[in-house]
Amino acid sequence: MLWDWIKAAMLESIEKKIFEGKAEMTYEEAVIYAELFAKRIKNEKCCAILCGSEMAGSLALLACFAAGVTAVPLSARYGHTHSDRIIETIDPTSIITDIDGELRVIRISDSAYKEPQEHPALIMCTSGTTGKPKGVMLSEKNIITNVSDIAEYFKVNKTDTILISRPLYHCAVITGEFILSLIKGASICFYSNKFNPKALWNIITEKNITVFCGTPTMLEMMARYKNKSLDCPLRKISVSGERMTTAAASIISDTFRCADIYNVYGLTEACPRVSYLPPHLVYKFPFSVGYPLHSVDIKIIKDDGNPAAQYEKGILWVKGDNVMIGYYNNPELTDKVKKNGWLCTGDIAFYGPYNLLCITGRSDDLIIRAGVNIYPQEIEEAMKKDRRVKEILVYGFKSPRSEMQIGMKVSGDFKNVQEVRKLCLDILPKYEIPLKIELLDELPKNASGKIVRRIIND
């Protein structure tokens, strides 16, 4: 069902191209290649995809769809340890790789992969950098539903060329960028190297890129790098992966004046898109992620189990045909987050002005200090109102007495930590003042240019 849907759309735009560097292929050629490669894996149950080239990885993904084989996208940019953890967890029957310069299949003879009761088109792994990965199983229906919903509001069309710079390891890249572009008939340019603002700007201008998707951190860094005299062909931008701040929204909006900017929210377990904030509201309500998608229902439940009223905080739950089948080989964890068709996101949320959905942060990032609930992202947003702050991460850690304390990592125009501490004292309430402050040249980021939130306590 999924491949037939994608193939039909691609054959309506056979001349459109998928390219990376000097390599290129038309949609028609990509369909032929995918179906030929599908014959090589037709007897496989589950294929991991590990390619240095994202374009090669995209063809492997299409081949898996064509063959009806479960695909497990990996990312060479995250390193061998990260991929090894996922392979050990899922134990696929084979690996598709471009290690020799062209796609080939490495079969795993002793694979213990267990075919789930409901066939997943994708198993997307999360939290692989901090522990045992969770394999999110997404069905063909999940994917078609979510891509169709995204296509309703994100007006990509046949005149567009999208630059996909983040790994296909991420669900948002597969559904919200790659498959969406195939369905809408947009040309696709892949970039497989480490995040580099200068390199991305060169591609955007040289290839006349009109669509780009990235995190607030990525777009802020690109905005700071951009030469004001440089012409920008971008017309549509989707911002996801991190909480947008007022400061980030201001910088991004001022830099990309010619583009419609969407602030969106989701999680892998929802395939991933849950909501979007349309361009005309981004500058006015940058803290909001807008309205739920057409096929998505949402509710916010307080600690006492009752529904939240406007401006009351609680945990966000979502429901719809985009919600995952469950976690691979982990029914206990599935039952914890899925109840009567509803998915617990683990995100703290509230209904803001005009009932716009607002995300405060992760419930597992919440810091409870002396009985007070402290939300790291709210401290970060307050600090980023000062133009000297370029990047910031606030986190909780336990003191030697096992008391929760606040830590802060900052990069920006500061001479020393004392200047950062003075800013904290000037703008933050006493209970939000960090005990530990580190001044860094740059904060650690993952392969998608997203600041790594997980902090290993000393």
C-alpha positions in Angstrom: 0.0 0.0 0.0 2.7 2.5 1.0 5.0 1.8 -2.0 2.0 1.9 -4.5 1.1 5.3 -3.1 4.6 6.7 -3.3 5.3 5.1 -6.7 2.1 6.5 -8.3 3.0 10.0 -7.1 6.6 9.7 -8.3 5.5 8.6 -11.8 3.5 11.8 -12.1 6.7 13.7 -11.9 9.2 11.4 -13.7 11.5 14.2 -14.7 12.1 15.5 -11.1 15.5 14.7 -9.7 17.1 13.4 -6.5 20.7 14.4 -6.2 23.7 14.7 -3.9 26.9 16.3 -5.1 27.5 15.2 -8.7 25.2 12.1 -8.4 21.7 12.5 -9.6 18.7 10.4 -10.6 15.3 11.2 -11.9 12.2 10.0 -10.1 11.5 7.5 -12.9 15.1 6.1 -12.5 14.6 5.9 -8.7 11.4 3.9 -9.1 13.1 1.4 -11.5 16.2 1.1 -9.2 14.1 0.6 -6.1 12.0 -2.1 -7.6 15.1 -3.9 -9.0 16.8 -3.8 -5.6 13.6 -4.9 -3.9 14.0 -8.3 -5.7 17.4 -8.7 -3.9 15.8 -8.4 -0.5 12.3 -9.9 -1.1 13.0 -12.8 1.3 14.3 -10.6 4.1 12.1 -9.8 7.1 14.0 -6.7 8.4 16.8 -4.6 6.8 18.9 -2.1 8.7 20.1 0.7 6.4 23.6 2.1 7.1 24.9 4.4 4.4 27.4 7.2 4.2 25.4 8.8 1.5 21.9 9.9 2.5 20.9 9.6 -1.2 21.9 6.0 -1.2 20.1 5.5 2.0 16.9 7.0 0.5 17.1 4.5 -2.4 17.5 1.6 0.1 14.5 2.9 2.0 12.4 2.9 -1.1 13.6 -0.6 -2.0 12.4 -1.8 1.4 9.0 -0.2 0.9 8.8 -1.8 -2.5 9.7 -5.2 -1.1 7.4 -5.0 1.9 10.4 -5.4 4.2 10.7 -3.7 7.5 13.4 -0.9 7.4 15.6 0.2 10.3 17.3 3.4 9.3 20.7 4.0 11.0 23.1 7.0 10.7 26.8 6.9 9.9 27.0 10.4 11.3 26.2 9.1 14.8 29.1 6.7 14.8 29.6 3.0 15.0 28.7 2.6 18.7 25.3 4.2 18.2 24.6 1.9 15.2 25.9 -1.2 17.0 23.4 -0.6 19.9 20.5 -0.4 17.5 21.6 -3.5 15.6 22.0 -5.5 18.8 18.5 -4.4 20.0 16.6 -5.1 16.8 18.8 -7.9 15.4 17.8 -7.4 11.7 18.1 -10.2 9.1 20.4 -8.0 6.9 22.1 -4.7 6.5 22.0 -2.5 3.4 25.1 -0.4 3.0 27.1 1.6 0.5 30.4 0.9 2.2 31.9 -0.2 -1.2 30.5 2.8 -3.1 27.3 1.1 -4.2 24.4 -0.5 -2.4 24.9 -4.1 -1.3 23.2 -6.4 1.1 25.0 -8.0 4.1 23.0 -10.9 5.4 23.0 -11.9 9.1 22.7 -15.7 9.3 22.1 -15.9 13.0 19.5 -13.1 13.3 17.0 -13.5 16.0 14.6 -10.9 14.6 11.0 -11.7 15.6 8.3 -10.7 13.1 5.7 -8.6 15.0 2.0 -9.5 14.9 1.4 -6.3 12.9 3.9 -5.6 10.1 5.9 -2.4 10.7 7.2 -0.5 7.6 9.7 1.2 9.8 11.4 0.6 13.1 12.8 4.0 14.2 15.1 3.8 17.2 15.2 6.5 19.9 17.5 7.2 22.9 20.3 5.2 21.4 22.9 7.6 22.7 21.9 7.3 26.3 21.1 3.7 26.8 19.3 0.8 25.2 17.4 2.1 22.1 13.6 1.9 21.9 12.4 0.5 18.6 9.3 2.5 17.5 7.3 0.4 15.1 5.5 2.5 12.5 2.9 1.0 10.1 2.3 1.9 6.5 -1.0 3.5 7.6 0.9 5.5 10.2 3.2 6.9 7.5 0.5 7.6 4.9 -1.7 9.3 7.5 1.1 11.6 8.8 2.5 12.5 5.4 -1.0 13.3 4.1 -1.6 15.6 7.1 1.7 17.4 6.7 1.0 17.9 3.0 -2.3 19.7 3.9 -0.5 22.6 5.5 3.1 22.5 4.2 2.6 23.8 0.7 5.6 22.1 -1.0 5.0 21.7 -4.8 6.6 20.8 -8.1 8.4 24.1 -8.4 10.3 23.5 -5.2 13.8 22.0 -4.4 14.3 20.8 -0.9 17.6 20.5 0.9 17.7 17.5 3.2 20.7 18.0 5.5 19.7 15.9 8.5 20.1 12.1 8.6 17.2 9.8 7.4 17.7 8.2 10.8 15.1 10.8 12.1 11.4 10.2 11.5 10.8 13.8 10.8 13.2 13.7 7.9 11.7 10.6 6.4 8.0 11.7 6.6 8.2 15.5 6.8 10.9 16.0 4.2 11.7 12.9 2.0 8.4 11.1 1.4 6.5 14.5 1.5 8.7 15.8 -1.3 8.2 12.6 -3.4 4.4 12.9 -3.0 4.4 16.6 -3.9 6.9 16.2 -6.8 9.7 18.5 -5.4 13.3 18.0 -6.4 15.4 16.7 -3.6 19.0 17.6 -2.7 20.8 15.6 -0.1 23.7 16.7 2.1 25.5 14.0 4.1 28.3 15.8 5.8 28.5 17.3 9.3 26.4 20.4 9.9 28.3 23.4 8.4 26.4 26.7 8.0 28.8 27.9 5.3 28.5 24.7 3.2 24.7 24.8 3.6 24.5 28.4 2.5 26.6 27.6 -0.6 24.3 24.8 -1.6 21.1 26.9 -0.9 22.3 29.6 -3.2 24.0 27.5 -5.9 21.1 25.0 -6.2 18.4 27.5 -5.7 17.0 25.7 -2.7 13.4 26.8 -1.8 12.6 24.5 1.1 14.6 23.7 4.2 13.8 22.0 7.5 16.0 22.2 10.7 16.1 22.8 14.4 16.0 26.3 16.0 19.7 25.9 16.8 20.6 25.1 13.2 18.6 28.0 11.8 20.0 30.4 14.4 23.6 29.5 13.5 22.8 29.8 9.8 21.2 33.2 10.5 24.2 34.4 12.4 26.5 33.3 9.6 24.5 34.7 6.7 25.9 37.8 4.9 23.1 40.4 4.8 23.8 41.1 1.1 23.4 37.4 0.2 20.3 36.6 -1.7 18.2 33.9 -0.1 16.0 31.7 -2.4 14.3 29.9 0.6 10.5 30.2 0.5 9.4 27.6 3.0 11.0 26.6 6.3 9.9 24.1 8.9 11.4 24.3 12.4 11.3 21.3 14.6 13.3 19.1 17.1 13.7 21.7 19.9 11.6 24.2 21.7 11.5 27.5 19.9 12.3 30.6 21.9 11.3 34.2 21.4 14.9 35.2 20.7 15.3 32.4 18.1 12.1 33.2 16.4 13.1 36.9 16.1 16.6 36.0 14.6 15.2 33.4 12.2 12.2 35.6 11.1 14.5 38.6 10.5 17.0 36.6 8.5 14.6 34.6 6.4 12.1 37.3 5.6 11.1 35.9 2.2 10.2 32.5 3.6 7.0 31.1 5.2 8.2 29.7 8.6 6.3 26.9 10.3 7.0 25.9 13.9 6.1 22.2 14.3 6.0 19.6 17.0 6.1 15.9 17.2 7.7 12.7 18.5 8.8 9.5 16.8 6.0 7.5 18.4 3.5 9.7 16.5 5.3 9.3 13.1 6.2 12.1 14.2 4.1 15.2 13.5 1.5 16.2 16.0 0.9 19.9 15.5 2.0 23.0 13.5 2.0 26.7 14.0 1.3 28.5 10.7 3.7 31.3 9.4 1.4 34.3 10.3 1.5 33.3 14.0 5.2 32.3 14.4 6.5 35.8 15.2 3.5 36.6 17.5 3.4 33.3 19.4 6.9 31.7 19.0 6.5 29.7 22.2 3.5 27.8 20.7 3.4 24.7 18.4 0.0 25.7 17.2 -2.8 23.4 16.2 -3.1 19.6 16.0 -3.0 18.0 12.5 -6.2 17.0 10.8 -6.0 13.3 11.9 -4.7 14.0 15.4 -6.6 14.4 18.7 -4.9 15.8 21.8 -5.6 16.2 25.5 -3.6 17.5 28.4 -4.0 15.7 31.8 -2.9 17.2 35.1 -1.2 15.3 37.9 -4.5 14.7 39.6 -5.8 12.9 36.5 -8.2 15.7 35.4 -8.1 17.5 32.1 -6.2 20.8 32.1 -8.0 24.1 31.7 -6.4 26.9 29.7 -2.9 27.8 31.0 -2.9 24.8 33.3 0.1 22.5 32.8 -0.1 18.8 32.4 1.1 15.8 30.3 0.2 15.8 26.6 -1.6 12.8 25.2 -2.2 12.3 21.5 -4.5 9.9 19.5 -4.8 9.2 15.8 -3.9 6.9 12.9 -0.3 8.3 13.1 0.3 6.7 16.5 2.8 3.9 16.5 2.0 0.2 16.6 4.3 -0.1 19.7 7.9 -0.6 20.8 9.6 -3.6 19.1 9.8 -6.7 21.4 8.8 -4.6 24.4 5.0 -4.9 25.2 5.5 -3.8 28.8 6.9 -0.4 27.7 4.2 -0.1 25.0 1.5 -0.6 27.6 3.0 2.1 29.8 2.7 4.8 27.1 -0.4 3.6 25.0 -3.7 3.4 26.8 -7.0 3.0 24.9 -5.5 4.3 21.7 -4.0 7.3 23.4 -0.2 7.9 23.5 1.4 9.5 26.4 4.1 11.9 25.0 5.8 12.6 28.3 5.9 16.3 27.3 4.6 19.0 29.7 2.1 21.2 27.9 -0.7 23.8 28.3 -3.2 25.5 26.1 -2.1 29.1 25.6 -3.7 32.1 23.9 -6.5 31.1 21.5 -6.1 27.5 22.7 -2.8 27.2 20.9 -0.8 24.2 22.1 2.4 25.1 24.0 5.1 22.7 25.1 7.1 23.5 28.2 9.5 20.6 28.1 10.0 16.9 28.9 8.6 15.6 32.1 11.9 13.7 32.6 13.8 17.1 32.3 11.7 18.6 35.1 13.8 19.8 38.0 12.1 19.7 41.4 14.1 21.9 43.8 13.0 22.5 47.3 9.5 21.4 46.3 9.3 23.9 43.4 8.8 22.7 39.8 11.5 24.2 37.5 11.3 23.9 33.7 14.8 24.1 32.1 13.5 25.5 28.8 11.8 28.4 30.6 15.1 29.4 32.1 16.8 29.0 28.7 14.2 31.3 27.1 14.7 33.9 29.8 18.5 33.9 29.4 18.3 34.0 25.6 16.6 37.4 25.7 20.1 38.7 26.4 21.8 39.0 23.0 25.1 37.9 24.5 23.7 34.3 24.9 24.2 32.3 21.7 23.6 28.7 23.0 22.4 27.5 26.4 21.5 24.3 28.1 19.9 24.0 31.6 19.8 20.7 33.4 19.3 19.1 36.8 21.9 17.2 38.8 22.2 15.8 42.3 24.5 17.4 44.8 26.7 15.2 47.2 23.7 15.4 49.6 21.4 14.1 46.9 19.6 17.4 46.6 18.5 18.5 43.1 20.4 21.4 41.8 20.5 23.4 38.6 23.4 23.3 36.1 23.9 25.6 33.1 26.1 25.3 30.0 26.5 28.6 28.0 28.2 29.8 24.9 28.2 33.5 24.0 29.9 36.9 24.3 31.0 36.6 27.9 34.5 37.2 29.3 34.0 34.8 32.2 31.6 32.7 34.2 31.1 35.7 36.6 29.4 37.7 33.9 27.0 34.8 33.2 26.2 34.5 36.9 25.5 38.2 37.2 23.1 37.9 34.3 21.4 35.0 36.1 21.1 37.1 39.3 19.7 40.0 37.4 16.9 38.2 35.5 16.1 34.9 37.2 14.2 34.3 40.5 16.3 33.0 43.3 15.0 29.4 43.0 16.2 29.3 39.4 19.8 30.4 40.0 22.2 27.7 38.8 24.7 26.2 41.2 27.0 25.1 38.4 27.8 27.3 35.4 30.1 26.3 32.5 31.2 28.8 29.8 32.0 26.9 26.5 32.9 27.9 23.0 30.2 25.7 21.6 27.6 23.3 23.1 27.7 19.6 22.1 25.3 18.8 19.2 24.1 15.6 17.5 24.3 14.9 13.7 21.2 17.0 13.1 22.7 20.1 14.7 20.4 19.7 17.7 21.9 20.5 21.2 22.3 17.3 23.2 20.1 17.6 26.2 21.1 14.5 28.1 23.8 15.4 30.7 25.9 12.8 32.4 26.1 13.9 36.0 29.6 14.0 37.6 
